[in-house]
Amino acid sequence: QVQLVESGGGLVQTGGSLTLSCVASGPILSNSVMGWYRQTPGRQREMVALVTYDGSTAYGDSPKGRFRISRGSDKTTMALQMNSLQPDDTAVYFCNVRQRRPNRSEEDYWGQGTQVTVSS
């Protein structure tokens, strides 16, 4: 099984920056996709950014060029650099891993979340 731990959240002012980190333990496969999702009370969980094993990236609609996702060289760590933060970026941010072992169904893992609060 894969376990994920997020860190790096905190309180920042509008226009500030934060970098979130995720560390995975357990087997991470070459077909794995890691990503960041965020959620606020009363809203659906939103995809923020995704990164493949080889470093290819994709972004959701919300970051609009302000965020950058990356994956460590060991493929078990992931970071989200967030710049020009705005109050509507306030959310709990979750680390996610999706992968598939041979002859088995897709596996989906989630971290516990890290709080990001952007003050007005």
N, C-alpha and C positions, 0 to 999 in steps of 0.2 A: 504494500500500500504506500501511497505518496502522502506526505504531510507537508503543509505549506504554512509559513509564518511570515506575516507582513510587519513592516516597521517603517518609521519615518514620518508618520502623520504628526499633526500638531496644529497650532494656531498661528496664522499669518495674517498680515494686513493685505488689503486689496493691492494688487500689483506685485506682491511678493512671490517668492519661489519656494518650492519644496521638492525633495526627491524621495520617492517611496521605494522600498526594497522588498523583495520577496525571496525567500530561501526555501528550496524544496529538498526534502529528504526522501529516500527511497528510490526506486528505479525510474529514471526519466529516459524515455525512448526517443529515437531519432525522428519519429513521426509526431512528436508532441508539439502542441501549440500552447504557449503561455499567454495569459492576458490579464488585463486589469478591468474590473467592473466596479461601478459605484452605485450606491443606493441611498436615498433619503426617505424618511417616513412618508408613506402615502404614495410613493412612486415606484414604478417597476425598476428592477435592476438594469442598469444601462452599461453596454459595452463601451469602454473608453479606448482601449488599444489592444492589439494582438501582436505577437511576435513568434515566428516559427523557429524551429531548431537551427536553421541556417541564418537567422537574423532578418528575414523578410518581415515587414511590418504592415499593419493596416490600422486605421483610426476610425473611431466613431465620429458622429457629427459635432459633438460638443466641443472637443479641444480646439478646433479651428486654428491649427498651426502652433498652438501654445505648448503642447505636450510632446515629449519624445520618449518612446519606449525602446528598451534595449535588453539584450540577453547576454549574460556573462559568458566568457570563453569556456567555462566548464559546463555550460548549458543547464545548470541547476539553479541559477540565480537570475533575477529579472529586476529591472529598475524602471521607474516612471519619473522622468524629470518634468516638473510642472512649473511653467513660468507665467507671468502676468495673471496670477490667480484672481478670480472674481468671486463675489459672495455666492453665486449660484454653482460654484465648484464645491461648495460645502457638501460633504457626504461621507459615508463610510466606504472606503475603497477596499475591494477584495481581490486577492490574487487567485488565479484559476489556472489549472492544467488540464488539458484534454489530450488523450492518447489512446492507442489501441495496440494491445499485444496480439501476436499471431493467433488466429482461430478463436479470438475472444471479442466480446462486445466493447464498444467505446467506454472508456473510463473518464470520469469527470471529478475533479478534486477542487476543493475550496479552502482558502484560509479563513481565519477568524475575523479579519477586517481590521483596518486602521483608520482612525477618525481624522479627517481633514476639515478644519474650520477656517473660513476666510472672513475676517471681520470687515464690516462696511466702513 
